[in-house]
């Protein structure tokens, strides 16, 4: 069987086709009269399918290949896809000013402010100022909380907290009346002492208050007892006790001169469980009488009776 030709579009069709696959024209079955052809004054009726209303070129024996559909202005650009950052890999770079996938404008991060460097000279000045302040605070603290001197420490002083030094006597002549000399309360250490020697000791009783001064020296000093005190001699007799007694004020002084003598009694010499200037202390009590103490210059001599002394003495080594 020969192929059929579509009377509408001229397309070659198989012989058994009942309609055109190109324009949709249906063929009349065999034995039916074809419809009357319309007048030439009227255009041929178009296909019922609106999509085939366009005028098509006459069909050819060889089917043409359709060109691929393309947009009028060239290929459309592919939309930019956002590739999410993968763990361990840096995020893809974006152009400055490009918006993010969420549509929000990208805000550039604010750079961290650069720390200012301190001036080395300013650092030195501040360090010196801090040192001065700390030194002042430490000095004030040490001054306020410093311990008292050796003389003021209770383990090193008398129960009353003072160095005991007291002398009293009656006198007539160039110095008349009852006189008492006492050490000042702030005395740090006694001026009295017992000097230990290789063969003998020497006792010195010294009490000064800035107005009156008293001094007694006894050599040798064997301990408590009664002694006849002679002035210092170049060659003292064996068994004799040499020394001096001297009383003075701001204008005059009186002292023991030959051939005068003084009677001295040491009533007690008591070791104390105390120290002054890291030296052990003894308390020595005694009495003295001097018939004559010669005055200096033209000052009249004095007679001393009922003399008493009570002093702390330092034990000095040989």
C-alpha positions in Angstrom: 0.0 0.0 0.0 1.2 3.5 -0.8 1.5 6.2 1.8 -1.1 8.8 2.1 -0.7 12.5 1.8 -2.5 14.8 4.3 -4.7 17.1 2.2 -4.4 19.7 4.8 -0.7 20.1 5.5 0.7 17.8 2.8 2.5 15.5 5.3 3.3 11.9 4.2 1.4 9.5 6.3 1.2 5.7 6.5 -1.5 4.2 4.3 -3.6 3.0 7.3 -3.5 6.4 9.1 -7.0 7.8 9.8 -5.7 11.2 11.0 -2.7 13.4 10.4 -0.2 13.2 13.2 1.0 16.7 12.2 -2.1 18.8 12.0 -4.8 16.5 13.3 -6.8 16.3 10.1 -9.1 13.3 10.1 -9.6 11.2 7.0 -13.1 10.2 5.8 -13.6 6.5 5.8 -13.6 4.7 2.5 -16.9 4.8 0.6 -18.1 8.1 2.0 -18.3 11.1 -0.1 -15.8 13.8 0.8 -17.3 17.1 1.9 -17.8 19.7 -0.7 -14.8 21.9 -1.2 -15.5 25.5 -0.1 -15.7 28.3 -2.5 -12.5 29.8 -3.6 -13.8 33.1 -2.4 -13.5 31.8 1.2 -10.3 30.7 2.8 -10.0 27.1 3.7 -11.2 26.3 7.2 -8.4 26.1 9.6 -7.8 23.3 12.0 -9.8 23.0 15.1 -6.5 23.0 17.2 -5.6 26.6 17.9 -1.9 25.7 18.2 -2.0 24.6 14.5 -3.5 27.9 13.2 -0.2 29.2 12.1 0.7 28.9 8.4 3.1 26.1 7.9 5.4 25.6 5.0 4.5 22.8 2.5 5.7 19.4 3.6 8.6 17.9 2.0 9.5 14.4 1.5 12.4 14.6 4.0 11.4 15.6 7.5 13.4 18.5 8.9 15.1 18.4 12.2 13.9 20.9 14.7 16.5 23.3 16.0 16.9 23.4 19.8 14.9 26.0 21.5 17.0 29.0 22.7 16.1 32.2 24.4 16.1 35.2 22.1 19.1 36.9 23.8 21.4 34.0 24.3 21.7 31.4 26.9 20.3 32.4 30.4 23.0 32.7 33.1 23.0 30.0 35.7 21.9 31.2 39.1 24.8 31.5 41.6 24.5 28.7 44.2 25.8 29.1 47.7 28.1 26.3 48.7 28.0 25.7 52.4 31.3 25.6 54.2 32.5 22.1 55.1 34.0 21.3 58.4 37.7 21.8 58.4 37.6 23.9 55.2 37.5 27.7 54.9 34.2 29.2 53.7 34.0 30.3 50.0 35.0 33.9 49.4 32.4 36.4 48.3 32.8 39.6 46.4 32.6 42.8 48.5 29.1 44.1 48.7 27.5 40.8 47.5 24.4 39.9 49.5 24.2 36.7 51.3 21.8 33.8 50.5 19.4 34.9 53.2 19.0 38.4 51.5 20.7 40.3 54.4 23.5 42.7 53.5 26.9 41.5 54.6 28.4 43.7 57.3 32.1 43.9 57.3 33.6 43.0 60.8 34.9 45.9 62.8 38.7 45.6 63.2 39.9 45.2 66.8 41.5 48.4 68.2 45.3 48.3 68.3 46.5 48.4 72.0 48.4 51.5 72.8 52.0 51.1 73.9 52.9 52.6 77.3 55.7 55.1 77.4 58.8 53.5 79.1 59.5 56.7 80.9 55.9 56.8 82.3 56.3 53.2 83.5 59.5 54.1 85.3 57.9 57.1 87.0 54.9 55.0 88.1 57.2 52.2 89.4 59.2 54.8 91.4 56.0 56.3 92.8 54.7 52.9 93.9 58.0 52.2 95.6 58.0 55.4 97.5 54.4 54.8 98.7 55.1 51.2 99.7 58.3 52.3 101.5 56.4 55.0 103.4 53.7 52.6 104.4 56.2 50.0 105.6 58.1 52.7 107.5 55.0 54.0 109.3 53.9 50.4 110.1 57.3 49.6 111.5 57.4 52.8 113.5 53.9 52.3 115.0 54.4 48.6 115.7 58.1 48.6 116.6 59.0 47.0 119.9 60.3 49.1 122.7 64.0 49.4 123.3 65.9 46.9 125.4 65.3 49.1 128.5 61.6 49.2 127.9 61.1 45.4 127.3 59.4 43.9 130.4 61.7 40.8 130.4 64.7 43.1 130.6 63.6 45.5 133.2 62.4 45.9 136.8 58.7 45.0 137.5 58.0 48.8 137.4 59.5 48.9 133.9 62.3 51.2 134.8 66.0 51.2 135.4 66.4 51.7 139.1 69.0 54.4 140.2 68.5 56.4 143.3 70.8 58.2 145.7 69.9 60.4 148.8 72.0 62.1 151.5 72.2 64.9 154.0 74.9 67.5 153.6 76.2 70.6 155.4 78.8 73.2 154.5 79.1 74.3 150.9 75.9 72.3 150.0 73.2 72.2 152.7 70.1 70.2 153.1 68.7 66.8 151.9 69.5 65.9 148.4 67.9 63.1 146.2 69.2 62.2 142.8 67.1 59.8 140.6 67.7 58.5 137.1 65.3 59.7 134.5 62.4 57.4 133.6 63.6 57.0 130.0 67.0 55.7 130.9 67.8 52.8 128.6 70.6 51.2 130.6 72.2 51.8 134.0 75.5 53.7 134.2 76.4 51.7 137.2 78.5 48.6 136.7 80.6 45.8 138.2 83.7 45.3 136.1 85.0 41.8 136.4 88.8 41.6 136.4 91.3 38.8 136.4 92.0 39.1 140.1 89.4 41.5 141.5 86.2 43.3 140.6 85.5 47.1 140.6 82.1 48.6 141.6 81.0 51.8 140.1 77.7 53.5 141.3 76.7 56.4 139.0 73.4 58.3 139.2 72.9 61.5 137.1 69.7 63.4 136.4 71.1 66.4 134.5 71.2 68.7 137.5 73.1 66.7 140.1 75.6 63.9 139.6 76.8 61.3 142.0 79.6 58.8 141.6 81.2 56.2 143.9 84.0 53.8 143.0 85.1 50.9 145.2 88.2 48.8 144.2 88.6 46.0 144.8 85.0 44.9 145.2 84.7 41.5 146.9 80.9 41.7 147.4 78.6 42.8 150.2 80.4 44.1 153.3 81.7 47.2 155.1 84.8 49.1 153.7 86.9 52.1 154.5 87.2 53.9 151.3 90.5 55.8 150.7 91.3 58.1 147.8 93.0 56.4 144.9 96.7 55.8 145.7 99.5 55.0 143.4 100.7 52.2 145.8 97.7 51.3 148.0 98.4 49.2 151.1 97.5 45.6 150.9 93.9 44.9 152.0 92.9 48.6 151.6 90.0 49.7 149.5 90.6 52.6 147.1 88.1 54.7 145.2 86.3 58.0 145.2 83.1 59.7 146.0 82.1 62.8 143.9 79.1 65.0 144.0 78.5 67.9 141.6 75.9 70.3 140.2 76.0 72.7 137.4 78.3 75.2 139.3 80.3 73.3 141.8 81.7 69.8 142.7 83.0 68.0 145.8 85.2 64.9 146.0 87.2 62.7 148.3 90.8 63.9 148.8 93.6 62.5 151.2 93.8 62.2 154.1 90.0 62.1 154.3 88.2 58.7 154.1 84.6 57.5 153.6 82.8 54.6 155.2 81.0 52.5 152.6 78.7 49.5 153.3 77.3 47.2 150.6 74.1 45.8 152.1 73.2 43.5 149.2 74.2 42.5 145.7 71.3 40.5 144.1 71.5 39.0 140.7 68.3 39.7 138.6 66.7 37.6 136.0 66.8 40.7 133.8 69.1 42.2 131.1 69.9 45.5 129.7 71.8 45.8 126.4 72.2 42.0 126.5 74.1 42.3 129.9 72.9 40.6 133.1 71.8 43.0 135.8 72.4 43.0 139.6 70.7 45.2 142.1 73.1 46.7 144.6 72.0 48.5 147.8 74.3 50.3 150.2 75.1 53.3 152.4 78.0 55.8 152.8 79.2 58.6 155.1 82.0 61.1 154.3 83.2 63.5 157.0 84.8 65.8 154.4 84.5 66.2 150.6 86.7 69.0 149.3 85.0 71.6 147.1 86.5 72.9 143.8 88.2 76.3 143.8 87.1 78.4 146.7 83.9 76.5 147.4 83.6 75.3 151.0 83.8 71.5 151.7 80.8 69.6 152.7 80.0 66.9 155.2 77.8 64.0 154.0 75.7 61.8 156.3 73.0 59.2 156.0 73.9 58.5 152.4 71.8 55.7 150.7 71.9 54.2 147.2 69.8 51.6 145.4 71.0 50.9 141.8 70.9 48.4 139.0 74.4 47.6 137.8 75.5 45.9 134.6 77.8 42.9 134.9 80.7 43.6 132.6 83.2 40.9 131.6 86.9 41.2 132.1 
